[in-house]
Amino acid sequence: MKKKLLTLCLAGTLVIGGTSITSPLVNAAGNGPNYGGNETINTSILSTYQEMVDFLEKQEAKQERMEIEVIGQTVKGRDIHLVKYISNPENPTILYLTQQHGNEQLTTEGTLEFIKHLGTGKTKGVLDHVNVLILPMLNADGAMGDVNFSLEDYIASGDRHLTRYNANGVDINRDHIDKIEPETQALHENVLQKYDIDYMIDLHHQGADRVINGDELVSGSILYPTTPNVKEDVVEKSKQLGAVVYNELSPKGWALLGKYPGGSAETIARNGVAVQYDIATLLFEMRGMSDHNDPSRVIGQKSNGYLIKQTVNTLDATLRAVADGSINNQDVSFWDTLPEQTTKTNE
């Protein structure tokens, strides 16, 4: 895990539970560098699948409350790991899901940093009142570029390419109705159907050129379930989950959020999970991707630190809000004025 820690030390500050690491000179996340052909994009600084596994096993040995469960295997036979902190089955439960898309890795890096944070003792009292499930890399084959199609036109350099799709070339986040792929089956059968989950945040990355108010580049965008088949109380809880994230990040100065312009398809997790299991869901799309064949989707790695920081702050804030019940008192009216993001036009 030395590569992951190097990324954090070079490019970001984390302030969680009173722990502070020195801040970068990048201002608002939306003002960070694009790829544009001029920025370094090297996947070698990102955690490999095996490095992630080694890290999880090391943390499990250190952390009394932490347990790892293998919930299934990918197309290529890699184990899919679920990290669990379950103190009381009666507690509310939140699930953090990352890397349905294999080229969206900085949320995974943030999740691993958050797991380490959970073992420091700073959240000991918090974990008495909430159960936490973390799925840090659903699409391990895509994250390792171990797929049955060519990635030769992808942009990043380094020891591998990362791709959106699983080894079969399928977008897992379009498989939440039919559940054909083994990764999707594992998530539904051994997590969503097995545990009594109240909240889920589905963490992704989007293009680096998304804006609000005409020209302000966002650091990310959020959205609740928008299919008409979701129960009203589930939508309300989802909006409250989004309010926690918005209220945590908006005052920071280095983050700028927009509303994601999502549709009603229930094949995607945000909608499908909410309908099938009455789980409050929130989509969070961070800015920029770790690799792609389209330069407008990729972000320079100088931006890694604040995107990891954005992930960690999101997980910590929602964990605490669910634990102390303050999530139930969130004002959701901000959704009515949150600008919907668009794609930046080159004039």
Sequence and secondary structure as in RCSB ss.txt:
>XXXX:A:sequence
MKKKLLTLCLAGTLVIGGTSITSPLVNAAGNGPNYGGNETINTSILSTYQEMVDFLEKQEAKQERMEIEVIGQTV
KGRDIHLVKYISNPENPTILYLTQQHGNEQLTTEGTLEFIKHLGTGKTKGVLDHVNVLILPMLNADGAMGDVNFS
LEDYIASGDRHLTRYNANGVDINRDHIDKIEPETQALHENVLQKYDIDYMIDLHHQGADRVINGDELVSGSILYP
TTPNVKEDVVEKSKQLGAVVYNELSPKGWALLGKYPGGSAETIARNGVAVQYDIATLLFEMRGMSDHNDPSRVIG
QKSNGYLIKQTVNTLDATLRAVADGSINNQDVSFWDTLPEQTTKTNE
>XXXX:A:secstr
 HHHHHHHHHH   EETTEE    S  SGGGS B TTTS  BGGGS  HHHHHHHHHHHHHH SS EEEEEEE T
T  EEEEEEE S TTS EEEEEE SSTT  HHHHHHHHHHHHHTSSTTTTGGGS EEEEE  S HHHHHT  SS 
 TT   BSS    SS TTS  GGG TTT  SHHHHHHIIIIITTS   EEEEEEEE TTEEETTTEE SEEEE  
  TTS HHHHHHHHHHHHHHHHHHGGGSS  EEE      TTSHHHHHHHHH  EEEEEEEE BS  SSGGGBB 
GGGHHHHHHHHHHHHHHHHHHHHHSGGGG   GGGGT  B EE    
